[in-house]
Amino acid sequence: MTTRTPAEHALARSYTSGDGTVRFDVTELTVDHHADRSATLTYRLAVGRKGYDDECWVFTLPWSDKSFLDVLTSPAPDPERLRQLVQLVRALLEEWWDTKGADRRSAKMGRRCS
């Protein structure tokens, strides 16, 4: 089993959206590193909203921003840069959630699981 980096641990934490309306329970995070120094983050999530049953989703985020590659792979990343990476990924996850029903590109990033 591969040891997770601090960034992978931080990105795998469950959280609630900034406005408090959506809960993202991360049940699994896989980070695949590619030869071109990009990565793919694949989340398995239970998404909860008040008044609705939880929904199971798989969300795939291609990550080509090489400026954060060192944060993603470092055994001791700069805490501020790690915070920034986590905020960016969470913002993209929330954007996907909010737009998946209206934007074809967003819709392709996620699929419901059973």
PyMOL commands that set and color helices and strands:
alter all, ss='L'
color gray80, all
select helices_A, chain A and resi 6-11+66-73+79-99+104-108
alter helices_A, ss='H'
color red, helices_A
select strands_A, chain A and resi 15-16+22-33+39-49+55-63+110-112
alter strands_A, ss='S'
color yellow, strands_A
deselect
rebuild
show_as cartoon
